[in-house]
Amino acid sequence: MTAAARWATGILTVIAALLAINAEFPRIIHEPGLWDFGSFVASGRAAGEGLNPYGVYPLTLRVELPGFESWNPNLNPPISALLFQAFDVADPYVTYQVWRWISVAVYAAAILLLVARVGNRVEALIITVWALALAGFWDTLFLGQIYLPLVLAGIAAWLLLERGAGLWAGLLIGVIVAMKPNFLVWPVLLFLSGHHRSAIVAFVTAGAISLIPLLIYGPEVYRQWFELVAADGSRALFLTNGSFAGLAARAGIPSFGLVLGLLLLAGLAVWALWRRPDVLTGSAMALLASILASPLGWIHYTLFLLPVIVRHWHQPAMRIVALLLIIPVPFIIDQLGKPAWIQLTTGSVYSWALVLCLAILINDEWRRIRRGEQRGSAAMPLPERHYRPSAS
């Protein structure tokens, strides 16, 4: 990319990001409800009282939008019910605001960790503004969701893997898997790629954390969670679900989403065993597959792709992915109830952004194979080639 093209795309990215922030900010300031945070408080309160943490209670969110209606109880694993009891220590509206500010601070720390690796200060500023405009960030704040501390853990794990600190990275990955099981793909792919230490530590950490609710609440809590997850099929259609399952459901062929997800996971397993990719290439594929192959790959999960996108920031196609992921959630939700072809196109831009991201990663790997690079050869160093643009 020439210097003029870099300047043009940089200016375009900043302008688009500022417009997105301007569109998102009012709904955060003026929002009186509890949304998902209310469901979390209800779950923690029920668990503390010996009730089903996956039931429907007065604070449980009910979503009613054109073409979509559903209760939205806590869908996180049983360890969450224990953690959510901390959200009930004061008035839920107060803890909702406190949690929002904690989330903002945590996300700021995550961005700072990431852009500290960027060699060019102008690019670092552009990436920072773009990251602050991501739809997943604003919708996380709006809903009172819990993703941002996990995103910080994911970015820290990525940087630790880059430095060869597999044990500490594995601990953080295990925490993520315990709270968001779809990210089990990450340690599995690391293990198949030959990065055994971090993978085993992640498995052990996730398993140990998952045992805690079993000891406190008994096996019944896992049965209640499995029943809820198994019965939860309507949410795949929701437009902020960027996974293959969401795309297929909106296309009217929901079972095809499962097929695509399984094919992707199987293909990556074979690729990992064959190519033995370096730890960051394997992690990038794993993070993306954790979203695309999941039944519910919410826009919030795309925040875990921050290091992946920044690593490929020099590629014009990845800039398109970056721009699509800052389109505000309200615009996407407005497509609900419209004709199916609109929901599958305009309403599914998050899904198409992830598909494009997958195509970019596959193309990069194919180019490495064609160049005859050895299996397990490390990708180009982050600070020099992927982060710092040349002077030309």
Secondary structure as GFF3:
##gff-version 3
##sequence-region A 1 392
A	DSSP	alpha_helix	3	29	.	.	.	ID=ss1
A	DSSP	alpha_helix	35	48	.	.	.	ID=ss2
A	DSSP	beta_strand	61	65	.	.	.	ID=ss3
A	DSSP	beta_strand	68	72	.	.	.	ID=ss4
A	DSSP	alpha_helix	79	83	.	.	.	ID=ss5
A	DSSP	three_ten_helix	84	88	.	.	.	ID=ss6
A	DSSP	alpha_helix	92	115	.	.	.	ID=ss7
A	DSSP	alpha_helix	121	132	.	.	.	ID=ss8
A	DSSP	alpha_helix	135	143	.	.	.	ID=ss9
A	DSSP	alpha_helix	147	162	.	.	.	ID=ss10
A	DSSP	alpha_helix	166	179	.	.	.	ID=ss11
A	DSSP	three_ten_helix	181	184	.	.	.	ID=ss12
A	DSSP	alpha_helix	185	192	.	.	.	ID=ss13
A	DSSP	alpha_helix	196	217	.	.	.	ID=ss14
A	DSSP	alpha_helix	220	231	.	.	.	ID=ss15
A	DSSP	three_ten_helix	234	237	.	.	.	ID=ss16
A	DSSP	alpha_helix	244	250	.	.	.	ID=ss17
A	DSSP	alpha_helix	254	275	.	.	.	ID=ss18
A	DSSP	alpha_helix	279	292	.	.	.	ID=ss19
A	DSSP	three_ten_helix	299	305	.	.	.	ID=ss20
A	DSSP	alpha_helix	306	311	.	.	.	ID=ss21
A	DSSP	alpha_helix	316	324	.	.	.	ID=ss22
A	DSSP	alpha_helix	329	333	.	.	.	ID=ss23
A	DSSP	alpha_helix	340	344	.	.	.	ID=ss24
A	DSSP	three_ten_helix	346	348	.	.	.	ID=ss25
A	DSSP	alpha_helix	349	370	.	.	.	ID=ss26
A	DSSP	pi_helix	382	387	.	.	.	ID=ss27
###
